[in-house]
């Protein structure tokens, strides 16, 4: 029995090259695979699937504009559907660290579609450049795939996780109505606050973040496709840009439109910068919330201990019984990574030269990593921490009534300066505010009792 060939010869404009026989990619993909063995980061599959929507839609637009015959259009669409179902996942091996325009990943998709399409057709029907890449350039397809992938992941992964976390905080807020605790500013005791009010602040942060992300999506819904190489639309038929945007919108279910200025769409990454800025704002708020939770849960005996959180796993290899706020720590690490990604995206966006930015792969890699991490960590934080938060009512009440800043309630009656004297005396002699007021002679006992009600200060 003859040994199965491990390689096949593929040819491009630079000549012949060996390609693994069991893969659908071609010569240009192989050259990129061999020349950019840098790091372990591969082009995200979210981008590849965005390309599948793009290539299918481009074929449909080209057919509608009498540029591509129906048979080729259908075969391209069929292969794109296989990509979307994950059937061809092993055929996209290229590194993020490749040409800055993403040309090699565009060609990787073109070659896989052409080779698989020809296999399905049983004949040499498709050429990766002439048919699959018809009316397109890598310079307008990669920015388009970036926007498709960004919108898809925001809508399908991040926003649902965000909405579920908001719902969890709403439930927690309702469950803790009526509980009054110590407010804190500058990490120092402040006037009282309802625990539900504190939770409402967390909830509203997330709700505002959602509004900011949706506002940023408007720019991401504009597509560069149709600009071809430099924005002029060379080699694309008239009306292709609007037609293909319409098909992308139909195929994805999102309201994509053609960008009104293709010269801007090819050279600028400001839509990505703006959208990732909203992700950075979400990361900042999650950092704040996670820190609040772990501070409030600190202890269990020698910290604040005003709330308890789920004990998910042992916290120490040497201290028996220790439990740590690990979910909070995961949230804060993700937040730091997202902030770092934001810096990388900002630097990348500043490097557009003339008609093209050539920092596209690193931009979308960082953007999608942020979306993925934020979505995942919000799910984990909700399931493994937030839903299990319990108020320690006794500790809250103790801290509340022990707070010197309750003296603020007396300010309308004896004035700011006398209240300051009361607080200082109470702290110095370790006595209650009432004892200090009476010792200083600023109020009678009955008068103090009448106006001093910490639970009503919220």
N, C-alpha and C positions, 0 to 999 in steps of 0.2 A: 504494500500500500504506500502510495507516494506521500511524502511528508508535506503537510500543509505549509504554504508559504507564510512567513512571519511579516514580510514586507511587500509593498508594491511600489512601483515607480510613479511619481507624480511630476508634472511639469508646469512651470510658470515662466514668466519672461526672463528669469535668471537661469533657467535650465532645469535639469532633472534632480530629484531628491527622493530618498526613501521615506515612505510613510508606513506606519503600522497597518498591516493588512486588515485588522479587525476594527479600524476606526474610519469614520466618514470624513475626517478633515483632509485638506489637500496640502499643496506645496507651501503656500504662504503661511498657513497655520504651523506647519512643521518647522519652517525657518524661524518663526517667532519662538516656538517652544524650545528650540535648540539654542537660540541666541540670547534669551532672557531668562536664564536660570538664576533668578534673583528672589530671595525670600521664599516664603511658603504661601503668600497671599495670592489667590487665584481670582480671576474676574468673577464677581458675584453672580450666582445663578439668577438672581433677580434681574440683572442686566441682560442676561441671555434670554430670559423669558420675555423681557420687554422688546428685545430684538425680534423675537418670534411674532409678537403682535405687529411690530413695525413691518417686517418683511411680508407677512400675509396681507396687511393693509395696502402696502405699496403695490403688490401684485394685483390686488383688486382694483386699485386706482388706475394702474397701467392698462388693465383690460378695459375698464370703463372708458378710457381715453384712446382706445384702439392702438395701444403700443405693444400689448402682450396678448397672445392668443389664450383662449379659454382653457385649453388642456394644461398649458404650463402654469397658468394661474391656479388651477385646482390642485396640481401636484405640489406647488409651493405651499399652498394653504394646508394641504394634508400633512406635510412634513412639519410645518410650524405648529400644527395641533399636537403632533407627537412630542415636540420640544416642550410645549406647554404642559403636557401630561407627565413629563419627566422621563420619557422613554429613551431619550438620547443624551442623558446627562453626562455620560463618560466621554463625550466628544468635544468638551470645551475646556482644555487644560491650560490655557494661557495665563501668564502672570499679570498681575496688576501693573507691575513695573515694566512696561513695554512702551511703544510709541505713545506720546502724550495725547495724540488725537484719537486713540482707540482704534486706529485703522486695522490693526491685526485681529482684534476681536470682531470687528465688522466682517472681515474676510473669513474668519473662522466660521461665523454663522453662515455666510454665503456659501462656503465650500461644503459644509455639512448638509445644508439644504439641497445643494445641487447634487452631491453624491448620493444621498439618501433618496432624493427625488428620482434620479435616474434608475436607481435600483427598483423603486416601486413601479416606474414606467416600463422597465425592461428595455430601455434604449437611452442613448445619449441625448436626452431632451433638454437638459438645463445646463447652462454655463454660469458659474458663480458671479461673474462680472456682468455679462451681457443680459442675463435674465433676472437672477435673484437681486442684483444690485441696480437694476434698471431705474433710471431717473433719480439716482441717489449718488451721494458721495459719503465717505466715512465722516467727512467734516460736518455733514448735517444729520447723518443717522445716529452717530454716537451721542451728541447732545440731546437728540430726540429720545433715544433709549434711556438716557439718564432721567429725563423728566417723566417718562412713562413709569419707570421703576420706582422713582421717588413718590409719585402720587399713589401708585398701587400699594406700596408698603405702608405709607402713611394711613391710607384708608382701610387697608385690610388687616394691619397688624397693630400699629401704634394707637390710633384713635379708639378702637374697641377696648384695648387694655386701659387706656386713659378713662374711658367712660365707665368701665367696671370699677376702677379705683374711686372715681367720684361717687358712684352709687354706694360703695362701701363706707365712705366717709359720711355720706348723708345718713345712712343707717346708724352709724356710730354717734353722729351728732344728735339724732333723735333719741337714742337710748340713754344719753347722758344729760338730758334736759334737767335743770334744777340743781345741778352740782356746781358749787362755787369753789374756786381754787385761787391760789395766789398768782397774780400776774407778775411777770418779771421783765425788766428792761435793763440793758447793760449787764446782764447776768446778776442783777441785784433785785431784791424784793421790790415789787411795785404794788399798785392798788389791785383789788380783786377783779377776777374775770370769771365768767361762767365757763366751765370746761367745754360746753357745747359751742360757745362763742370762739374758743380757741380752735376747735375742730372746724368750725365754719370758715376760719381763715385759711386752713389747709385746703378745704374743698374749693373755695373760691379761687385760690391760686391755680388749681388744675383747670377749672372752668375757663379762666382767662387764658391759660395756655392753649386750650382747645381753640378759642376764638382766634388767637394769634396764628396758630398753625393753619387754620382754614383760610385766614386772610393771605397767608404766604402761598397757599396752593394756587391762587389765581395766576401768578407768574409761571408756576410749573405746568399749568395747563396749556401754555403757549409752546408750540413745537417749531423747531428749526427746519424740519424736513421740507424740502422744496427749494432750499437755498443752495444746494449742491456744494461746490468746492469753496466758493468765497462769498456766497450770499446772492449772487446774480441769478441763480437758477439755471445755469448753463446745462444743456442736455436733458432738462426736464420739460415735458410738454406744458403748455399754458394751462393753468388751472390745477396742475398736479398738487400744489401745496394745500389748497383748500379741500380738494377731493380726498387726498390721503389722510388729512386730519379728520375728516368726516368718518372715514372707515376705521381709523384708530379709535375714535370715540365710540363708534358702534360696537367694535370688537371687544373693547375693554369695559364699556359701561360708564366711562368717565367723560366729562365734557371738554375734551381736548379741542383746541382750535389752532389754526396756523398762526405763527408769530407775525405780527404786522410788519416788523423790520427784520429781515433775515441777516443783515449785516451785524446787527446787535445780537441776534440769537446765536451766531457762530462764534463771536469773539468775546462775549461777556458771560460771566457766571453769576451775575448778581441775583438771579432768581434762586440759585442754589444757596448763595450766601444768606439771603434774606430768610429763606425757609429754614436753613440750619440755625439761624439766629433764634428762631422760635423754639427749636429743639434745645438750644443752649439755655433759653429761659426756663423751659420745662425742667431741664437738668438742675438748674440753680434752685428752683422751687422744691424739687424732690430732695436735694441736698439739705435744704432748710428743714423740711418735714422730718426726714430721717434723723437729723441731729436733735430736733425737738423730742422726738419719740425716745431716742436712747438716753437723753438727759433726764426726761421725766421718769424713765424706767430704771435709772441708775440705782445701784444698791446691791442686794435688796434691802440691807439694813443701814448701810452707811452712806447712801446716796439720797437723791430726792425721793425715790420710791413712790411717786404719786400715781403711777400707773404700773400695771404688769403687762408683759407681752408674752406670747407663747414661748415655751422652752422647747426648741426644736431639736437640739443636739447638745452633747456635752461641750463645754467651752474651754476646757483646759486638759492638757496631758499630765499635769502635775497636781492641780488643785481639784480634789474630788468635789463634785456637786456644783461646780461653777457653771453658770450659763451666761452666754454673751449675746448681745443684740446683733446677731450675724446678718439678719436681713437688712438692717439699717446700714451695716458696713458694706454690704453688696450694693445698695442704692448709692451710697456716697462714692464708691469706687467707679461705678458706671458714670456718675455725674462728672467725675474728674476726667474720665476718658472722653466723654462727649465734649467737654470744654477744650480738651486737647485737639479733638477732631475739628472743632470750630476754628481753632487757630490755623490748622493745616488747610482747611477750605478757604479761609480768608487769604492766606499767602498764595494759594493756587489761583484764586480769582484775580489777584493783582498782576498776574503774569501773562495776560493776553497780549500778544504782539500782532499788530496789523489786523489781518482778517481772521485770525484763529487763536484760541487759547489751547495750549498743548499740555494742560495739567488735568485733563478730563478723567482718566481712570482713577487717579488718587483722590479726586474730588468725590466721585460717586462711591468709591470704596468706603471712604470715611463717612459719607452721608448715610449710606445704608447700614453701616455698622452702628451708627448712633441710633437709627430707627429700631434696629433689631435689639440692641441692648436695652434701650428705654422701654420698648414694648415688653420684653421678657422680664425685666426687673420690676416693672409695675405689676405684672401678674404675680410674680413671686412675693413681692412686698404685701400685696393685698391678701393672697391666700395664706401666707405663712406668718403674717404679723398683724396687719391692720384689723382683720376681722376678729382677732383674738385680744385686742386691746381692752383692758378692764381698768376702770378707775378705782384707785385705793381711797375710798371715801374718808376713812378714818385719818389717813396720813394727810390728805388734802385739807381736812377740817383742822387738824392740829397745826399745820403750817400756816393756814389762813389766819387763825386766831393768834398765832405767835408772831405775825408780821408787824413790824414797826410802822410800815407804810399805811396801815389802817388809820393812822393819825390824820391822814389827808381828809377824812370825813369830818374832822373837827375844825378844819380851816375856816369854813364860813362862820363859825361861831366864836373862835378865839383868835383867828388870824394866823398867817403863815409863820411869823417869827416865834410866836408862843408854841405853835405845833412843833417847830424844829427843836425848841427847848425840851418839850415833852419826849420826843423821840430820842434825843441824846441822853436824857436822864434815864429813860427806861432801858436803853442799851447799856449805859455805864453801870447801873446798879442791878441789871438783870431782873427788872420788875415789869409788871404789865403796864400798858398805856394808861389804864384807869388809875392805877396806883400812882403813876407819875403825874397825871393831871391833878389828882387830889393833893398830892404832896406839894405841888407847886401852887396850889390854890387857884387854878384857872377856872375850874367848874365845880359845882356841887355834884354829889353822887347821883341824885335823881336826874339832874340836867344831863349828865354824861350818859346815863342809861337810856334816856329818851332819844338821843340823837345818834348813838353809836350802834349801828346794825350792819356788820360787814357783809352779810348775805344780800343786803339791799343796795350795795354799792356798785352792782353790775348793771 
